[in-house]
Amino acid sequence: MDLYQMSNTTDMSTMETTTGSSCSSIPSYFGYIAAAIAVFFYGSNFAPVKKFETGDGMFFQWVLCSAIWISGLVVNLIQKSPPFYPIVMVGGVMWATGNICVVPIIKTVGLSLGMCIWSATTLLSGWTTGRFGLFGVDQQPVDSNTLNYIGVALAVCSAFIFSFVRNDIGSRNTDIAISVTENSPLIRDYSNQIESGSTSIYTSDSRPETVVFSRRRGSSSINRDFATRGSDSFFDNLSTSAKRIFGITLSLVSGLLYGQMFTPTIYKQQNIPKSDGLDYIFSTFCGIYLTSTFYFLVYCIFMKNKPKVYPRVILPGTVSGLMWGVATSFWFVANETLSEPVAFPIISTVPAVIASLLGLFVFKEIKGRRNLLILLLGFASTITGAVLTGLSKKISSC
């Protein structure tokens, strides 16, 4: 081989590597379709478990992550068993660690504020990594910085706007009406009422998913059972200010970890020409399953082999996990075709629109003119931000 042939071969090799790392063989418009599918499933994946008791969340998260692993196995078989990348498992470890913080967050600062903080942090964490090339990842430029920055700003604002919506989740057909809002803890503490003997809690046989309160004095067996299930935790014994600081800190940590789930995948993908984003699904989901199993075993040890298990959540939790796995698989495709700076603002915020619509029309939780006005403002901010972010990258194919 002469010098010219060697030079030409080197140039072609360099061009192939560059193309593999910066340009996908999938047309960009398919990335928007993938993002739309991811948004739909992320916005509705918790609907199957809406009416079922999940307790402290540890058993539910393990069921959820088991189903996620199953969805990853299916993708792996469809992809004809691509190479397994151990480093990509780190992304799954970070997601599962962030997910384990959700219940403590809800118990300390409430779902509304907690979700607002971790959603905005997730968006900024993932977007910043891809846009500016952090943690060894190459920078992923867009065609219009202005549109991208404005879209991200509107997406972050929409997360805060949705936090002001208050849900009406009062139990139906109950003897005593209970008002629960999105700021209420996921697991409420009724120990004081139970100890006083004025109120007891039980589950209706005909509607086992509905919490019903009844005036029954002297029912010691029921009281003991609920006292055991709703006993004080470490978080319940904190002061109000300590709870707020602890919850906000956990929300920030959770958001940062969520936002870095794709970083090991993108790092590896940029160093392997012509690799498919779906080739990394199984490795990531293995990291999620193994980490969630580890945390669940630690929880069992902490509970002295008496974990709180809710059998009725197994089937809906499995459906929820499969839906999450589908959504995340399409997010991998969206990241590959659109890049993180474009995909993250869209997929991180638009699911809130789907979830809000379900709460409004299906579960009838969102009522009142004030909430509707806030929803409209949130929809406008989210959709405008998503459109501007999408327009910041021109549709093209390689």
C-alpha positions, 0 to 999 in steps of 0.5 A: 500500500502506497502513501496515498492509499494509506492517507486515503484509508486514514481519512475514510476511517476518521470520517466514519468515526466522526459520523458514527459519533455525531450523526445517527443513521435514523432520520431526525423526524423519527426522533420527534416521534420517539420523543412523543411516544416517550412523553405519552408513556412517562405521563401515564405509566403510574396510572395503573397503580393510582388506586392501589396502596404502595406503603413506604414504596420499597416493595413497589419500587422493586416490582417496578424495577423488575418489570423494567428489567423484563422490558430491557430483556425484550429489547435485548432480544429484538436487538439480537443480543448486542455486546453487554457494556458494564460501564453503562450499568452505572447509569442504571445505578444512578437512576435507581438511587435517585428513585429510592429518594422519592418516598423520603422526599414526599414525606418531608416536602410533599409531592408537588414541591419535590417533583417540581425540584427534581424535574427541573434539576433533572432537565438542567442536569441532562441538558447541561451535560450534553450541551457543554460536554461534561463528564467526558461527553462530547459537546452536542451543538444545536442549530439555534442556541437562542431557541434552545436556551429559551425553550429550556427556560420555559421548560424549567418555568413550567415545572414550577407552574405545575407545582401550584396545582392542587389535586382533590383526592378525597375518598368517596363514600366515606363516613368522614371526608378527608382532604388530601392535596399534592402537598400532603405526604404520601403516607399520612400519620394518623397515630395520634388519632388512633391512640386516642381511640376516636378513629380507626382505619380499615379497608373496604371489602368491596373497594379495597383500594379506598381508605375508609374512616369510621367511628369505632371505639374499642376496636383494638385489633384494627388499631394495632394493625394500622399503628404498625403500618403507619408507625413513625419513621426517622423523617416524621421525627424531624422538625419542620425546618429540618424536614424542608432542608432534608427534602429539598436536598434529596430532591436536588440529589435525585434530580442530578442522578436522574439527569445522568442516567444517559451519560455513560451510554452517550460516552460509550456510544460516542466512542463506538462508531455505528452503534445503536442507542437501543444496544445500551438498554439492557445494560442500563436496565440491569443496573436499575434492577440490581441496584433496586434489589440491593436496596430492597434487601437492605430494607428487609434487613433493616425491617428484621425480615418483616418488609411491608409487602402489598400483593395487590400492587404486583400486577399494576406495578408490573404494567407500570414498569413495562410502560416506563421501560418502553418510554425510556427505550424511546428516550434512548432513540430520541437522544441518539437522533436529536441529542440531549440538549433537544430531547431532555427539555421535551421529555422531561417536562411534557409528561406533566401535561399528560399526567395533568390531563389524566387527573383532569378528565379521568381521575377527576382530581383537578377541579376549580377555576384557579387550578384550570387557569394554572394548568392552561398557563403550564400547558402554554409554557410547556408546549411553547418550550418543547416547540422552541427546543424542537425547532433549535435542531433542523430535521436532517438524515445521514 
